[in-house]
Amino acid sequence: MTDEVWKRAGIVSPCVKICMIHPEAGLCTGCLRTRDEIAMWSRYGDAERAEIMEALPDRRSRLVRRRGGRAGRLQRKD
């Protein structure tokens, strides 16, 4: 059996199988979608998927990398 069976016309998922929601940005660190977008992806039409795909590159800047481990968090002044 080949993977051809599972292919479909339309926009495929941006999932890269690195699934972890960033606690502050609320985005998956792998695909940059929100939890709701991930959950609803199979129900969205091509127009909705295209809109999300277009927005993904701009979301990368919303992910703030943590530095310093526990000590860095304790010293951080929010």
C-alpha positions, 0 to 999 in steps of 0.5 A, a space after each residue: 500500500 502506498 501513501 497515495 491512498 491518504 493524499 487528498 486535494 486541498 491544503 494539507 496540515 502544517 503539522 511537523 510533529 513537534 507538538 507543544 503549546 507555548 504557554 504565553 503565546 498559546 501557539 504550537 511551537 512546531 506548526 504555529 497554530 492555536 489549539 482551536 485551529 489544530 482541533 478544527 483543522 479537519 473541519 475547515 474548508 480550503 479558504 479557512 485553511 489558506 487564511 491560517 497558512 498565510 498567517 503562520 509566518 508572522 506568528 513566529 515572532 510571538 514565540 519568546 524563548 526562555 533562557 536561564 532555566 529556573 534561575 532565569 525565571 526567578 530573576 525575571 521581572 514580569 
